[in-house]
Every structure is written in C-alpha cells, then in structure tokens.
Amino acid sequence: MADERSGNDSIRGERRGRAPVPLSVLDLATVGAGLTATQALRATADLARQAERRGFHRFWVAEHHSMPGVASSSPTVILGHLSARTERIRLGSGGVMLPNHPPLVVAEQFGTLEALAPGRIDLGLGRAPGTDGPTAAALRRGRADGADEFPQQVAELVRFLDDDFPDAHPYSRIHAVPGPVQGSLPGGVQSPARPPVWLLGSSGFSAELAGRLGLPFAFAHHFSAAHTVPALELYRQTFRPSGVLDAPYALIGVSALAAEDGQEAHRQVLTGALSMIRLRTGRLGLVPSPEEAAAYPFSEVEQDFLDGWLANVVYGTPEVVREGLDALVKRTGADELMITANAHTPAARLRSYELIADAYGLPTA
C-alpha cells in the first residue's frame, strides 16, 4: 500500500484540552417522532459545525438502509454537504458497507470527496449490510452475502485508490477519477493524496484483518460492548506495520449523553434504548419522544434488554460522563473515542456534545 500524505498525521489526532485521547463524533442523522428527515440532516450539519468549533477531532456518518428513524442512507452525499459547511474537522464514513457497493464506485466517490475537502476525508469500511436481509438483497441485486469476500473487496478498493493494479490485471487501465493516475498523464501523478482507509467491526473478523493489513481499526463498542476488549487485543496482536501505520491505532464508538442533571440524561437516553428494542423486534419507526419512552410498558424481556443496553451507555451530568469516558479509555486502551448520542431532538444532542466539550475543557473557536 502506498504511503499517504494524510496517513499517520490524520489518524493520530492531538489531545484536545484535558481529554486523555482525541474525542470525535459519530452521527446517524436520527429522525425523532414529529420531526422530518430534512430537519435531521440540517441538524447533522449544525452538529458538524459545532464539533469543529469545539475541537472534536473527526466527524463521521454511517450507512443504514430502510430505517425510518435514521436518515443516513447515503454517507457520501451527506459528507459532500458537510465538506462545504466545515473547514478543518476531518469528515468520514463510519462506515460505508463495502459489500453493498462496487469498489470502483466507492473509490470514485471518496476521490471526489478528497478533491472537495483535501486532507480531511476518512474512508471507514464495514462488511455488514447496515440493514435487514430483504433490504440487503435489494441492495446487492441477488448477489451472495458478500461478507466472506470482504478482504478481497478491500484489497481491490485500495488498488483503485492507489491506481496500482499490476500491468497484467484486467483493471490495470481503469482509473478511479478523481484520484492518482500513475504515469498516464503529462506531469506524472495527478494527486498523491487519497483518503486513509479504516476497517470497522463489532467482532474479531475485521479486527484481525485490520491488524494484518496495518490499518487503523474502529470498534463498535456502543452495540457490542462485550467484545470490545477481546477484539482490540486481537487487533494489537495481529498488527503488522504498514505504509499507513507503524503501530496499531484503535478507535472505539461509545454511546454517551450529558445533560445538566442525571434525571434528564436518563430521560433522553431512554428514547434511544426504546428505538433499539423496536429495531431488534422488527418494529421500525422514528425515535420516540422522552414522554413516549417514559410511558412505554416494558415487558420483562424488554426490561432485561433495556438494563443491559443502558449499562453500556455513558450518561449523566457532564462530570459523570467525563469520568465514564476516562474509565473506558483506561479499561480498553483506546487511542480515540468516537461519541454517538442517540436522542429524540437535535437540541438534546447538540447540548450533550457542548457539555462534554466543556467537561474536558475543549477550546471554543
């Protein structure tokens, strides 16, 4: 893999304020009951600007499909929008579900994003469909699951990004434009930079693959907390230095929400927990309001799920959230935290990130 101008420097963010590791943001453009997708996407842009102003390191959006309460079905479109409304913060996918897309298309899309926001784009890749089985079949047009082919798809994508297929390869004369075009144009390479590739996962599969390829790794602690430490250990054990990284770099996604008092924080996180219960039981819909979540009659099974889910959410006053995040870093050895706040209204999410930034003494630009 070719070395990248935006490799180590873009991956290893500086510590901001008193945070033990760089803090970043994952946003799903969630749509609350009574609100619209337009309002949710506008809120995502507002949050990206706030994250930049308050010194968060990067801002990622995720790919989900056929979920009325999540408006982030097209990360590349959202990232193009955000690139025009921010100036410094890194923007990326957390992630693009690679088996849903031809690698050439992904290379072209992210080459375009890199041209729009040079040195600020991250390409995070996942192997899950980001949806249910029938929707995945519609996305993949009847092709096989694709998860088993993920390593080969990653390798092909990287070849397109670097424009370095061997001469004998059938794709050797194909160029992902915008992007580097090796030796084909007067003046040499068109653009030496391309987005750093991250692998995302919630199990050991992508952790081991990221380690063997020497890529940065992002683990979904927010919905697979029991596997976080084993996956990170596997990543570090299998890591091989590469042109991108000389040492492993692990980011973990964590659900966290701060409010002025603990009771209000609990009211807000309950909405996201109820959304997850409904998702797991096939009852898709918009994110419920705090009032609806508070009045919901949880069954015994649902209550058990709720208790387990909330045990892995860091919520409360800003001081409590800071202590919880610091403890998570200490327990996992994570090099970066990516915070996601799933609440009913954009105002609650914006306020939470503001309070967390204040708790860590992040700068106000």
NUDO-767057 format. One record per residue (C-alpha): residue in three letters; x, y, z. Coordinates in Angstrom, 2 decimals. Example, Ala and Ser with C-alpha at 12.3 -4.5 7.8 and 13.67 -1.06 7.14 Angstrom:
{"ALA", {12.30, -4.50, 7.80}}
{"SER", {13.67, -1.06, 7.14}}
//
This chain:
{"MET", {0.00, 0.00, 0.00}}
{"ALA", {1.34, 3.41, -0.90}}
{"ASP", {2.21, 5.80, 1.91}}
{"GLU", {-0.28, 8.64, 2.24}}
{"ARG", {0.21, 12.32, 2.88}}
{"SER", {-2.77, 12.18, 5.23}}
{"GLY", {-1.79, 8.86, 6.83}}
{"ASN", {-0.28, 8.97, 10.30}}
{"ASP", {-0.92, 12.68, 10.88}}
{"SER", {-4.62, 12.41, 10.07}}
{"ILE", {-5.10, 9.23, 12.08}}
{"ARG", {-3.25, 10.20, 15.22}}
{"GLY", {-5.08, 13.29, 16.41}}
{"GLU", {-3.66, 15.60, 19.02}}
{"ARG", {-5.02, 15.57, 22.55}}
{"ARG", {-7.52, 18.38, 22.94}}
{"GLY", {-7.90, 20.20, 26.24}}
{"ARG", {-7.79, 17.75, 29.15}}
{"ALA", {-9.15, 14.76, 27.21}}
{"PRO", {-6.89, 11.69, 27.59}}
{"VAL", {-7.36, 10.81, 23.90}}
{"PRO", {-8.84, 12.65, 20.89}}
{"LEU", {-12.62, 12.89, 21.00}}
{"SER", {-14.69, 12.53, 17.83}}
{"VAL", {-18.36, 12.36, 16.83}}
{"LEU", {-20.48, 9.72, 15.07}}
{"ASP", {-23.87, 10.97, 13.88}}
{"LEU", {-26.69, 8.89, 12.39}}
{"ALA", {-28.96, 11.78, 11.36}}
{"THR", {-31.66, 10.28, 13.58}}
{"VAL", {-35.25, 11.38, 12.95}}
{"GLY", {-37.36, 11.94, 16.04}}
{"ALA", {-41.12, 11.45, 16.17}}
{"GLY", {-42.80, 14.64, 14.99}}
{"LEU", {-39.71, 15.71, 13.04}}
{"THR", {-38.61, 15.23, 9.43}}
{"ALA", {-35.57, 13.90, 7.60}}
{"THR", {-34.89, 17.45, 6.39}}
{"GLN", {-34.69, 18.65, 9.98}}
{"ALA", {-32.48, 15.68, 10.92}}
{"LEU", {-29.99, 16.34, 8.12}}
{"ARG", {-29.88, 20.05, 8.89}}
{"ALA", {-29.14, 19.10, 12.49}}
{"THR", {-26.28, 16.88, 11.31}}
{"ALA", {-24.73, 19.88, 9.54}}
{"ASP", {-25.24, 22.03, 12.65}}
{"LEU", {-23.59, 19.35, 14.77}}
{"ALA", {-20.61, 19.06, 12.41}}
{"ARG", {-20.04, 22.81, 12.67}}
{"GLN", {-20.36, 22.65, 16.45}}
{"ALA", {-17.92, 19.72, 16.63}}
{"GLU", {-15.41, 21.69, 14.57}}
{"ARG", {-15.87, 24.79, 16.72}}
{"ARG", {-15.37, 22.83, 19.94}}
{"GLY", {-12.24, 20.97, 18.88}}
{"PHE", {-13.52, 17.45, 18.22}}
{"HIS", {-11.06, 15.57, 16.00}}
{"ARG", {-13.30, 13.98, 13.36}}
{"PHE", {-16.98, 13.70, 12.40}}
{"TRP", {-18.29, 10.50, 10.84}}
{"VAL", {-21.67, 9.44, 9.46}}
{"ALA", {-22.89, 5.86, 9.00}}
{"GLU", {-24.69, 3.88, 6.30}}
{"HIS", {-28.10, 2.48, 7.22}}
{"HIS", {-30.99, 1.45, 5.00}}
{"SER", {-34.76, 1.04, 5.30}}
{"MET", {-34.83, 2.60, 8.79}}
{"PRO", {-37.31, 5.49, 9.05}}
{"GLY", {-35.59, 6.82, 12.19}}
{"VAL", {-32.14, 7.03, 10.56}}
{"ALA", {-31.65, 9.41, 7.61}}
{"SER", {-28.04, 8.43, 6.85}}
{"SER", {-28.65, 6.02, 3.97}}
{"SER", {-26.12, 7.83, 1.74}}
{"PRO", {-22.97, 8.81, 3.65}}
{"THR", {-21.17, 10.18, 0.58}}
{"VAL", {-23.97, 12.64, -0.17}}
{"ILE", {-24.03, 13.80, 3.45}}
{"LEU", {-20.23, 14.13, 3.55}}
{"GLY", {-20.25, 16.25, 0.41}}
{"HIS", {-22.78, 18.53, 2.09}}
{"LEU", {-20.71, 18.70, 5.27}}
{"SER", {-17.48, 19.40, 3.39}}
{"ALA", {-18.99, 22.64, 2.11}}
{"ARG", {-20.05, 23.70, 5.60}}
{"THR", {-16.87, 22.97, 7.56}}
{"GLU", {-13.25, 23.98, 7.16}}
{"ARG", {-10.96, 21.98, 9.44}}
{"ILE", {-12.58, 18.95, 11.04}}
{"ARG", {-11.97, 15.55, 9.48}}
{"LEU", {-15.04, 14.01, 7.84}}
{"GLY", {-15.62, 10.35, 7.17}}
{"SER", {-17.77, 7.27, 6.93}}
{"GLY", {-18.41, 5.14, 9.94}}
{"GLY", {-18.86, 3.39, 7.68}}
{"VAL", {-19.53, 2.57, 4.08}}
{"MET", {-20.79, -1.02, 3.93}}
{"LEU", {-18.46, -2.22, 1.19}}
{"PRO", {-20.35, -5.39, 0.13}}
{"ASN", {-23.26, -3.10, -0.87}}
{"HIS", {-21.14, -1.25, -3.45}}
{"PRO", {-18.66, -1.93, -6.27}}
{"PRO", {-15.17, -0.97, -5.01}}
{"LEU", {-14.60, 1.24, -8.07}}
{"VAL", {-17.67, 3.32, -7.23}}
{"VAL", {-16.50, 3.79, -3.64}}
{"ALA", {-13.04, 4.82, -4.85}}
{"GLU", {-14.57, 7.38, -7.21}}
{"GLN", {-16.93, 8.75, -4.58}}
{"PHE", {-14.23, 9.18, -1.96}}
{"GLY", {-11.78, 10.52, -4.51}}
{"THR", {-14.38, 13.18, -5.22}}
{"LEU", {-14.77, 13.93, -1.52}}
{"GLU", {-10.99, 14.18, -1.15}}
{"ALA", {-10.93, 16.66, -4.04}}
{"LEU", {-13.66, 18.71, -2.35}}
{"ALA", {-12.01, 18.66, 1.09}}
{"PRO", {-8.32, 17.83, 0.61}}
{"GLY", {-6.68, 16.12, 3.57}}
{"ARG", {-9.91, 15.91, 5.58}}
{"ILE", {-11.60, 12.69, 4.43}}
{"ASP", {-11.60, 9.27, 6.13}}
{"LEU", {-12.90, 6.13, 4.41}}
{"GLY", {-14.26, 3.76, 7.04}}
{"LEU", {-15.38, 0.37, 5.72}}
{"GLY", {-17.72, -2.22, 7.19}}
{"ARG", {-18.82, -5.63, 5.95}}
{"ALA", {-22.35, -5.79, 7.41}}
{"PRO", {-25.27, -4.71, 5.20}}
{"GLY", {-26.44, -1.98, 7.57}}
{"THR", {-30.00, -3.28, 7.29}}
{"ASP", {-32.16, -6.42, 7.23}}
{"GLY", {-31.91, -9.39, 4.88}}
{"PRO", {-34.50, -8.40, 2.26}}
{"THR", {-33.10, -4.87, 2.01}}
{"ALA", {-29.58, -6.25, 1.69}}
{"ALA", {-30.78, -8.47, -1.16}}
{"ALA", {-32.27, -5.44, -2.89}}
{"LEU", {-29.02, -3.52, -2.46}}
{"ARG", {-26.87, -6.36, -3.73}}
{"ARG", {-29.19, -7.41, -6.57}}
{"GLY", {-29.29, -11.04, -5.63}}
{"ARG", {-25.55, -11.42, -5.18}}
{"ALA", {-24.23, -13.54, -2.33}}
{"ASP", {-23.90, -12.10, 1.15}}
{"GLY", {-20.51, -10.62, 0.28}}
{"ALA", {-19.15, -10.68, 3.82}}
{"ASP", {-16.83, -13.61, 3.01}}
{"GLU", {-15.45, -11.63, 0.07}}
{"PHE", {-14.75, -8.57, 2.19}}
{"PRO", {-10.92, -8.97, 2.33}}
{"GLN", {-10.78, -9.23, -1.46}}
{"GLN", {-13.10, -6.24, -1.85}}
{"VAL", {-10.90, -4.17, 0.47}}
{"ALA", {-7.80, -5.14, -1.50}}
{"GLU", {-9.49, -4.19, -4.78}}
{"LEU", {-10.67, -0.86, -3.38}}
{"VAL", {-7.18, 0.00, -2.15}}
{"ARG", {-5.77, -0.84, -5.59}}
{"PHE", {-8.26, 1.55, -7.17}}
{"LEU", {-7.44, 4.26, -4.62}}
{"ASP", {-3.70, 3.90, -5.26}}
{"ASP", {-4.07, 3.27, -9.01}}
{"ASP", {-1.55, 0.44, -8.80}}
{"PHE", {-3.07, -2.69, -10.33}}
{"PRO", {-0.33, -4.84, -11.92}}
{"ASP", {0.03, -4.41, -15.68}}
{"ALA", {-1.38, -7.88, -16.34}}
{"HIS", {-4.51, -7.27, -14.25}}
{"PRO", {-7.76, -6.74, -16.23}}
{"TYR", {-8.35, -3.50, -14.28}}
{"SER", {-4.88, -2.06, -14.90}}
{"ARG", {-6.19, 0.51, -17.41}}
{"ILE", {-9.09, 1.62, -15.20}}
{"HIS", {-8.60, 4.78, -13.14}}
{"ALA", {-10.73, 5.92, -10.22}}
{"VAL", {-11.09, 9.62, -11.01}}
{"PRO", {-10.64, 11.93, -9.14}}
{"GLY", {-7.53, 10.28, -7.78}}
{"PRO", {-3.97, 9.44, -8.68}}
{"VAL", {-3.34, 8.37, -12.26}}
{"GLN", {0.09, 6.78, -12.26}}
{"GLY", {2.27, 7.57, -15.28}}
{"SER", {-0.67, 8.19, -17.61}}
{"LEU", {-0.76, 11.98, -17.78}}
{"PRO", {1.84, 14.63, -18.62}}
{"GLY", {3.42, 15.77, -15.40}}
{"GLY", {3.06, 12.42, -13.63}}
{"VAL", {0.76, 11.76, -10.69}}
{"GLN", {-2.48, 13.72, -10.73}}
{"SER", {-2.96, 13.80, -6.96}}
{"PRO", {-0.71, 11.96, -4.47}}
{"ALA", {-3.26, 12.09, -1.65}}
{"ARG", {-6.15, 9.76, -1.03}}
{"PRO", {-8.35, 9.14, 1.99}}
{"PRO", {-6.97, 6.89, 4.74}}
{"VAL", {-8.81, 3.56, 4.90}}
{"TRP", {-10.19, 2.37, 8.24}}
{"LEU", {-11.77, -1.00, 8.97}}
{"LEU", {-14.83, -1.07, 11.20}}
{"GLY", {-16.19, -4.01, 13.13}}
{"SER", {-18.13, -5.41, 16.06}}
{"SER", {-16.31, -8.75, 16.27}}
{"GLY", {-12.87, -10.23, 15.78}}
{"PHE", {-13.08, -10.65, 11.98}}
{"SER", {-12.36, -7.05, 10.97}}
{"ALA", {-10.07, -6.61, 13.98}}
{"GLU", {-7.75, -9.35, 12.71}}
{"LEU", {-7.98, -8.14, 9.10}}
{"ALA", {-7.15, -4.56, 10.11}}
{"GLY", {-4.18, -5.83, 12.09}}
{"ARG", {-2.82, -7.94, 9.24}}
{"LEU", {-3.20, -5.03, 6.79}}
{"GLY", {-1.71, -2.47, 9.17}}
{"LEU", {-4.82, -0.28, 9.05}}
{"PRO", {-6.49, 1.78, 11.78}}
{"PHE", {-9.41, -0.02, 13.40}}
{"ALA", {-12.73, 1.31, 14.71}}
{"PHE", {-14.75, -0.95, 17.02}}
{"ALA", {-18.49, -0.55, 17.68}}
{"HIS", {-18.39, -0.67, 21.47}}
{"HIS", {-21.76, 1.10, 21.57}}
{"PHE", {-23.59, -2.04, 20.44}}
{"SER", {-21.07, -4.83, 21.03}}
{"ALA", {-19.50, -3.90, 24.36}}
{"ALA", {-18.85, -7.47, 25.49}}
{"HIS", {-16.48, -7.99, 22.55}}
{"THR", {-14.55, -4.71, 22.78}}
{"VAL", {-11.52, -5.79, 24.79}}
{"PRO", {-11.05, -9.17, 23.02}}
{"ALA", {-11.34, -7.51, 19.60}}
{"LEU", {-8.83, -4.80, 20.47}}
{"GLU", {-6.41, -7.37, 21.88}}
{"LEU", {-6.71, -9.41, 18.67}}
{"TYR", {-6.11, -6.30, 16.57}}
{"ARG", {-2.97, -5.41, 18.50}}
{"GLN", {-1.65, -8.99, 18.47}}
{"THR", {-2.05, -9.36, 14.71}}
{"PHE", {-0.92, -5.85, 13.75}}
{"ARG", {1.79, -5.56, 11.11}}
{"PRO", {3.38, -2.17, 10.40}}
{"SER", {2.43, -0.72, 7.02}}
{"GLY", {2.89, 2.38, 4.94}}
{"VAL", {-0.09, 3.83, 6.80}}
{"LEU", {0.75, 2.98, 10.41}}
{"ASP", {3.86, 1.90, 12.25}}
{"ALA", {1.85, 0.96, 15.36}}
{"PRO", {-1.78, -0.06, 15.95}}
{"TYR", {-4.40, 2.67, 16.30}}
{"ALA", {-7.78, 1.73, 17.77}}
{"LEU", {-10.84, 3.93, 17.95}}
{"ILE", {-13.99, 2.84, 19.76}}
{"GLY", {-17.51, 4.12, 19.27}}
{"VAL", {-19.37, 4.80, 22.51}}
{"SER", {-22.90, 5.95, 23.28}}
{"ALA", {-22.71, 8.93, 25.61}}
{"LEU", {-25.13, 11.67, 26.54}}
{"ALA", {-24.73, 14.51, 29.02}}
{"ALA", {-27.39, 16.78, 30.48}}
{"GLU", {-27.49, 19.32, 33.28}}
{"ASP", {-28.79, 16.68, 35.69}}
{"GLY", {-28.83, 12.91, 35.78}}
{"GLN", {-32.59, 12.56, 35.60}}
{"GLU", {-32.78, 14.49, 32.34}}
{"ALA", {-29.92, 12.45, 30.89}}
{"HIS", {-31.80, 9.25, 31.72}}
{"ARG", {-34.96, 10.64, 30.09}}
{"GLN", {-33.03, 11.30, 26.90}}
{"VAL", {-31.12, 8.01, 26.62}}
{"LEU", {-34.31, 6.04, 27.23}}
{"THR", {-35.55, 7.17, 23.80}}
{"GLY", {-32.57, 5.61, 22.05}}
{"ALA", {-32.89, 2.42, 24.08}}
{"LEU", {-36.57, 2.05, 23.15}}
{"SER", {-35.64, 2.64, 19.49}}
{"MET", {-33.14, -0.21, 19.70}}
{"ILE", {-35.69, -2.55, 21.30}}
{"ARG", {-38.12, -1.81, 18.49}}
{"LEU", {-35.40, -2.29, 15.88}}
{"ARG", {-34.40, -5.66, 17.32}}
{"THR", {-38.02, -6.80, 17.26}}
{"GLY", {-38.81, -5.58, 13.75}}
{"ARG", {-40.93, -2.59, 14.79}}
{"LEU", {-39.21, 0.12, 12.81}}
{"GLY", {-40.16, 3.73, 13.33}}
{"LEU", {-38.99, 7.19, 14.31}}
{"VAL", {-37.08, 7.84, 17.54}}
{"PRO", {-39.74, 8.19, 20.27}}
{"SER", {-40.07, 11.26, 22.44}}
{"PRO", {-38.95, 11.16, 26.08}}
{"GLU", {-42.60, 11.24, 27.11}}
{"GLU", {-43.43, 8.22, 24.95}}
{"ALA", {-40.40, 6.30, 26.22}}
{"ALA", {-41.22, 7.10, 29.86}}
{"ALA", {-44.81, 5.85, 29.43}}
{"TYR", {-43.88, 2.71, 27.48}}
{"PRO", {-44.87, -0.56, 29.25}}
{"PHE", {-41.66, -2.57, 29.01}}
{"SER", {-42.17, -6.32, 29.21}}
{"GLU", {-39.89, -8.38, 31.44}}
{"VAL", {-37.76, -9.41, 28.45}}
{"GLU", {-37.62, -5.83, 27.20}}
{"GLN", {-36.66, -4.58, 30.65}}
{"ASP", {-33.75, -7.02, 30.76}}
{"PHE", {-32.60, -5.78, 27.36}}
{"LEU", {-33.04, -2.18, 28.49}}
{"ASP", {-30.95, -2.69, 31.61}}
{"GLY", {-28.18, -4.35, 29.63}}
{"TRP", {-28.24, -1.67, 26.95}}
{"LEU", {-28.12, 1.25, 29.37}}
{"ALA", {-25.25, -0.38, 31.27}}
{"ASN", {-23.06, 0.33, 28.25}}
{"VAL", {-24.25, 3.91, 27.71}}
{"VAL", {-22.27, 6.64, 29.46}}
{"TYR", {-24.83, 9.20, 30.61}}
{"GLY", {-25.46, 11.69, 33.37}}
{"THR", {-24.07, 15.08, 34.31}}
{"PRO", {-21.02, 16.30, 32.36}}
{"GLU", {-18.73, 15.27, 35.23}}
{"VAL", {-20.22, 11.77, 35.36}}
{"VAL", {-19.88, 11.36, 31.60}}
{"ARG", {-16.28, 12.54, 31.68}}
{"GLU", {-15.46, 10.05, 34.43}}
{"GLY", {-17.17, 7.25, 32.50}}
{"LEU", {-15.33, 8.02, 29.26}}
{"ASP", {-12.00, 8.26, 31.06}}
{"ALA", {-12.62, 4.89, 32.71}}
{"LEU", {-13.46, 3.37, 29.33}}
{"VAL", {-10.18, 4.62, 27.85}}
{"LYS", {-8.27, 3.19, 30.79}}
{"ARG", {-10.03, -0.18, 30.54}}
{"THR", {-9.68, -0.62, 26.77}}
{"GLY", {-6.52, 1.33, 25.94}}
{"ALA", {-8.38, 3.01, 23.08}}
{"ASP", {-6.42, 5.62, 21.15}}
{"GLU", {-9.54, 7.66, 20.36}}
{"LEU", {-13.20, 7.84, 21.42}}
{"MET", {-15.98, 8.45, 18.91}}
{"ILE", {-19.10, 9.57, 20.75}}
{"THR", {-22.60, 8.99, 19.45}}
{"ALA", {-25.66, 10.50, 21.11}}
{"ASN", {-29.00, 8.97, 20.18}}
{"ALA", {-31.75, 11.24, 21.49}}
{"HIS", {-35.14, 12.41, 20.25}}
{"THR", {-34.34, 16.00, 19.37}}
{"PRO", {-31.35, 17.68, 17.73}}
{"ALA", {-31.28, 20.16, 20.61}}
{"ALA", {-30.60, 17.37, 23.13}}
{"ARG", {-27.74, 16.01, 21.04}}
{"LEU", {-26.20, 19.43, 20.44}}
{"ARG", {-26.41, 20.28, 24.12}}
{"SER", {-24.84, 16.96, 25.11}}
{"TYR", {-21.76, 17.49, 22.94}}
{"GLU", {-21.42, 21.05, 24.21}}
{"LEU", {-21.49, 19.86, 27.82}}
{"ILE", {-18.96, 17.09, 27.12}}
{"ALA", {-16.65, 19.58, 25.42}}
{"ASP", {-16.97, 21.88, 28.45}}
{"ALA", {-16.27, 18.98, 30.85}}
{"TYR", {-12.98, 18.31, 29.04}}
{"GLY", {-12.07, 21.95, 28.63}}
{"LEU", {-12.06, 21.69, 24.84}}
{"PRO", {-11.46, 25.03, 23.10}}
{"THR", {-14.21, 27.32, 21.92}}
{"ALA", {-13.17, 28.61, 18.49}}
//
